[in-house]
Amino acid sequence: MENKKKSDLSVVEKLRTLYNIQLIDSHIDEIRDFRLNIPIEIQNLKEELEKMKKQLESVHHEILSLKENIDKQNKIKKYSDFLIQKYEKQKDNIKNNKELYSIEKEIDYQKLEIQLSKKRIKEINLNIHKKKEILEKKEEFFKDKKEHFLHKKKELNQILLENEKEEKILLEKKIYISKKIDPNLLKIYKKIRKGVKNGIAVAPVQRGAPLGSYLAITPQKYSELIQRNKLLIDEHSGRILIDAELAEEEKKKYFSKKKTEKN
C-alpha cells in the first residue's frame, strides 16, 4: 500500500521531493568539502609560520655572526696594542737608525690595524642595529601571525563541530524525505549523482540548458519540461531535469526552513 502511494505521487511532487534531496545532498557535499579543506588550510598556515620562524632564526644567526666578527676585531686591536707596547720597549735597546726605522714602521702599521678594526667595529655595530630593527619587526609580525593561526585553528575547529552536527541533522532529514519517494526512483537518482562530477543529479534548466551544462535542451523537451507531466532526463549529461521556476520555489522553502531552524 505504501509503495503504491509512493508511485502515485504526481510528477511535480516527485520533482519537489527529488530536488529537496538534491539540495540536502549538495549541502552535505559542501560540508564534507570544507572538512577536507580544513587540514589543508591549517597546514598552509603552519607552513607559513615555519617559514617565518626560519627567517627569524636566519636574522638571529646573522646578528650572532656579526657579534663574533666584533670579538675578532677586538682581539686584533688587543694584539696590535700588545705589539705596540712590545715595540716601544724594544726602542730602548736599538743600536742604529735602521732598527729604529723598522720598529717605527711596525708601530705605525699596528696603529693602522687598530684604526681599521675600530672602523670595522663601527660599521658592524651599525649593521647589527639595522638587523635588530628588522628582527624586532619580524618578531612582532610573527607574534601576530601566530595569534592569528591559533585563533583561526580554534575557529575552524568550532565550525567543524557545528558542521558535523548540521550534517547529522541533514542526513536524518534526507532519510525522512527519501521515504516519501519510490525506492526505484531514488536508486536512479543515486546512480545519476554518482556518475556526475559535481553531484548534481537533478538539474534546473536555466536559459535553455541544465545547470552545469553548456548544451541546451531542444525546444520540444523544454516545452514538455514546463508542463511537468513526466520526468525528463537530459540526453547529454544524464541528469533529471527540473524547470527553473519549480526549483526556485523549493530552494526558497529549503533556505527559509534552514534560517528558521538556526534562529
C-alpha positions in Angstrom: 0.0 0.0 0.0 2.8 2.3 1.0 4.7 1.6 -2.3 1.6 2.3 -4.2 1.2 5.7 -2.6 4.8 6.5 -3.4 4.3 5.5 -7.1 1.0 7.5 -7.2 2.9 10.8 -6.4 2.4 13.4 -9.1 5.4 14.3 -11.3 5.5 17.7 -9.6 5.6 16.0 -6.1 8.3 13.7 -7.3 10.4 16.6 -8.7 9.9 18.6 -5.5 11.0 15.6 -3.4 14.0 14.7 -5.6 15.1 18.4 -5.7 14.8 18.6 -1.9 17.0 15.5 -1.6 19.4 17.2 -4.1 19.6 20.4 -2.1 20.4 18.4 1.1 23.0 16.3 -0.7 24.6 19.4 -2.2 24.7 21.0 1.3 26.3 17.8 2.7 28.8 17.9 -0.1 29.8 21.5 0.8 30.2 20.5 4.5 32.4 17.5 3.5 34.5 19.6 1.1 35.0 22.1 3.9 36.0 19.4 6.3 38.6 18.1 3.7 40.0 21.6 3.2 40.4 22.4 6.9 43.5 20.4 7.4 45.0 21.9 4.2 44.2 25.4 5.4 45.7 24.7 8.9 48.8 23.1 7.2 49.3 26.1 5.0 49.2 28.5 8.0 51.6 26.2 9.9 54.0 26.2 6.9 53.8 30.0 6.7 54.7 30.2 10.4 57.6 27.8 10.0 58.9 29.8 7.1 58.7 33.0 9.2 60.4 31.2 12.1 63.3 30.2 9.8 63.6 33.8 8.7 63.8 34.9 12.3 66.4 32.2 13.0 68.4 33.4 10.0 68.4 37.0 11.2 69.4 35.8 14.7 72.3 33.9 13.2 73.4 36.9 11.1 73.5 39.1 14.3 75.5 36.4 16.2 77.9 36.2 13.3 78.3 40.0 13.3 79.0 39.9 17.1 81.6 37.2 16.6 83.2 39.5 14.0 83.3 42.3 16.6 85.0 39.9 19.0 87.5 39.1 16.3 88.2 42.8 15.6 88.6 43.4 19.3 91.2 40.6 19.5 93.1 42.2 16.6 93.0 45.5 18.4 94.2 43.9 21.6 97.0 42.1 19.8 98.1 45.2 18.0 98.2 47.1 21.3 100.3 44.3 22.7 102.7 44.6 19.8 102.9 48.4 20.0 103.9 48.1 23.7 106.5 45.4 22.8 108.0 47.6 20.0 108.1 50.6 22.3 110.1 48.7 24.8 112.5 47.5 22.0 113.2 51.1 21.1 115.2 51.3 24.3 117.7 48.8 23.0 118.1 49.8 19.4 121.6 50.1 18.1 121.1 52.2 14.9 118.7 54.3 12.9 117.9 51.4 10.6 116.5 49.4 13.5 114.6 52.4 14.8 113.0 53.0 11.4 112.0 49.3 11.2 110.4 49.4 14.7 108.6 52.7 14.0 107.3 51.2 10.8 105.9 48.2 12.7 104.3 50.5 15.3 102.6 52.6 12.6 101.4 49.5 10.9 99.8 48.2 14.1 98.2 51.6 14.8 96.7 51.4 11.3 95.4 47.9 12.2 93.8 49.4 15.3 92.1 52.2 13.3 90.9 49.7 10.7 89.5 47.4 13.4 87.7 50.4 15.1 86.2 51.4 11.7 85.1 47.8 11.1 83.6 47.6 14.6 81.6 50.8 14.0 80.3 49.5 10.7 79.4 46.2 12.2 77.6 47.8 15.1 75.5 49.9 12.6 74.7 46.7 10.7 73.7 45.0 14.0 71.5 47.9 14.8 69.7 47.6 11.4 69.4 43.8 11.8 67.9 44.2 15.3 65.3 46.7 13.9 64.4 44.1 11.2 64.3 41.4 13.8 62.0 43.4 16.0 59.6 44.0 13.2 59.7 40.3 12.1 59.2 39.1 15.7 56.2 41.4 16.1 54.8 40.2 12.8 55.5 36.5 13.7 53.7 37.0 17.1 50.6 38.5 15.3 50.7 35.7 12.7 50.9 33.0 15.5 48.0 34.6 17.3 46.0 34.6 14.1 46.9 31.0 13.5 45.8 29.9 16.9 42.6 31.9 16.6 41.9 30.6 13.1 42.6 27.0 14.2 40.1 27.4 17.1 37.6 29.0 14.8 37.9 26.3 12.1 37.6 23.5 14.7 34.5 25.2 16.1 33.0 25.4 12.6 33.9 21.8 12.1 32.0 20.7 15.2 28.9 22.8 14.1 29.1 21.3 10.6 29.3 17.8 12.0 26.1 18.5 13.9 24.5 20.0 10.9 25.5 17.1 8.7 23.9 14.7 11.1 20.6 16.7 11.1 20.7 16.8 7.2 21.3 13.1 6.9 18.3 12.4 9.2 16.2 14.8 7.2 17.3 13.2 4.0 16.3 9.7 5.3 12.9 11.1 6.3 12.3 12.8 2.9 13.6 9.7 0.9 10.9 7.6 2.4 8.3 9.7 0.5 9.6 8.5 -2.8 9.7 5.3 -4.8 12.9 3.3 -3.9 13.5 2.6 -7.7 13.4 6.4 -8.5 15.7 7.0 -5.5 18.1 4.4 -6.8 18.1 6.1 -10.2 18.8 9.4 -8.5 21.7 8.0 -6.6 23.2 6.3 -9.7 23.0 9.6 -11.7 24.5 11.5 -8.8 27.4 9.0 -8.5 28.1 9.4 -12.2 28.3 13.2 -12.4 31.3 15.3 -11.3 29.5 17.9 -9.2 27.0 15.5 -7.7 24.1 17.4 -9.3 21.6 14.6 -10.3 18.5 17.0 -10.5 19.5 20.0 -12.7 17.4 23.1 -13.0 17.1 24.3 -16.6 18.2 27.9 -16.9 18.4 29.8 -20.2 17.6 26.6 -22.1 20.5 24.5 -20.6 20.7 22.3 -17.5 22.8 23.7 -14.6 26.4 22.8 -15.1 26.0 22.1 -18.8 26.6 24.2 -21.9 24.5 22.1 -24.1 20.9 23.4 -24.5 17.9 21.0 -24.5 15.6 21.0 -27.5 12.6 23.4 -27.6 10.3 20.4 -27.6 11.9 19.0 -24.5 11.7 22.4 -22.8 8.0 22.6 -23.6 7.5 19.1 -22.1 9.5 20.2 -19.0 7.5 23.2 -18.1 4.3 21.2 -18.5 5.6 18.9 -15.7 3.7 15.9 -16.9 6.6 13.5 -16.8 10.1 13.1 -15.5 12.7 14.1 -18.2 16.3 13.0 -18.4 18.9 15.2 -20.2 20.3 13.2 -23.1 23.8 14.8 -22.8 24.5 14.7 -19.1 22.0 12.0 -18.0 20.6 14.3 -15.3 17.0 14.5 -14.2 15.6 17.9 -15.4 13.5 20.4 -13.4 12.3 23.7 -14.6 13.9 26.8 -13.0 10.6 28.1 -11.5 9.9 24.9 -9.6 13.5 24.6 -8.5 13.5 28.2 -7.2 10.3 27.6 -5.2 11.9 24.6 -3.5 15.2 26.4 -2.9 13.3 29.3 -1.2 11.5 26.9 1.0 14.7 25.0 1.8 16.7 28.1 2.8 13.7 29.6 4.6 13.4 26.4 6.8 17.1 26.4 7.3 17.1 30.0 8.5 14.2 29.3 10.9 16.0 26.3 12.3 19.1 28.4 13.0 17.0 31.0 14.8 
